[in-house]
């Protein structure tokens, strides 16, 4: 339960259909979709019970293209913080630049996730 929200460029997106699975290695796999009629998705993984900065793995945002965290370095960093990760609750924030396959950059701001599982 819960949702993931982010402003991508100038558009606000809320991923309110969220599936969370825990694999055998102790990794939470989070898939968010919108209830709106589009194919927008967000995906990331976080190790169970870890809190701190830059813990998201395999982040992928799909809007009109697939966006992955920018690997260009400063000032194009992608930042994330996991604030809560225990007893079935996962919450935190993310922001920064994501890049598509064509090298196009997308500024992500106000990214939040507040989930229970």
C-alpha positions in Angstrom: 0.0 0.0 0.0 1.0 3.6 -0.4 2.3 5.5 -3.3 5.4 6.8 -5.1 5.3 10.4 -6.5 7.7 12.5 -8.5 7.8 15.6 -10.6 9.5 14.7 -13.9 10.4 17.9 -15.7 7.2 19.9 -15.1 4.8 17.0 -14.9 3.6 15.5 -11.6 3.3 11.7 -11.5 1.8 9.5 -8.8 2.3 5.8 -9.0 -0.6 4.5 -6.8 -0.7 0.9 -7.8 2.4 -0.5 -6.0 3.6 -4.1 -5.8 6.4 -5.0 -3.3 8.1 -8.3 -3.2 10.9 -9.6 -1.0 13.3 -12.0 -2.6 15.3 -14.8 -1.0 18.4 -12.5 -0.8 16.5 -10.0 1.3 16.0 -7.4 -1.4 12.7 -5.4 -1.7 11.6 -5.1 -5.3 9.2 -2.2 -5.8 7.1 -1.7 -8.9 4.8 1.3 -9.2 2.2 1.9 -11.9 -0.4 4.6 -12.3 -4.1 4.0 -12.1 -4.4 6.4 -15.1 -4.7 5.0 -18.6 -1.0 5.1 -19.5 1.9 2.8 -19.4 4.0 4.8 -16.9 5.9 2.8 -14.4 8.7 3.2 -11.8 10.9 0.4 -10.4 13.6 0.2 -7.9 15.2 -2.2 -5.4 16.4 -1.7 -1.8 18.0 -4.2 0.6 15.6 -4.9 3.5 16.3 -3.1 6.8 18.9 -0.7 5.3 18.5 3.1 5.8 20.7 5.9 4.5 21.7 7.6 1.2 22.1 6.1 -2.3 20.6 2.7 -1.5 18.3 2.4 -4.5 19.4 -0.2 -7.0 18.1 -0.8 -10.6 16.0 2.4 -10.6 14.0 2.8 -13.8 11.3 5.3 -14.7 9.2 4.7 -17.8 7.2 7.6 -19.2 7.5 8.4 -22.9 10.9 6.6 -22.7 12.9 4.6 -20.3 15.0 6.7 -17.8 17.8 5.4 -15.7 19.9 7.4 -13.1 22.3 9.7 -14.9 25.9 8.4 -15.0 27.3 11.8 -16.0 28.4 12.8 -12.6 27.9 16.3 -10.9 25.8 18.3 -11.4 23.8 15.5 -13.0 23.7 13.2 -10.0 20.7 11.1 -9.0 20.2 11.1 -5.2 18.0 9.0 -2.9 17.5 8.5 0.8 15.8 5.7 2.5 14.4 7.1 5.8 12.4 4.1 7.1 12.9 0.4 6.2 11.6 -1.9 8.9 8.6 -3.8 10.1 6.8 -3.6 6.7 7.3 0.1 6.2 9.5 1.7 3.5 9.8 5.5 3.0 12.2 8.0 1.6 13.0 10.5 -1.1 14.7 10.8 -4.5 15.7 13.5 -6.9 18.2 14.4 -9.6 18.8 13.6 -13.2 17.7 10.6 -15.1 18.8 9.8 -18.7 17.2 8.0 -21.5 18.8 5.8 -24.2 19.3 8.8 -26.5 21.2 10.8 -23.8 18.2 13.0 -23.0 18.2 14.2 -19.4 15.1 14.5 -17.3 15.1 16.5 -14.0 13.3 14.6 -11.2 12.2 16.6 -8.2 10.1 16.0 -5.1 10.4 12.2 -5.4 8.8 10.4 -2.4 7.8 6.9 -1.5 5.8 6.0 1.5 4.9 2.3 1.4 3.7 -0.5 3.6 3.9 -4.2 2.8 
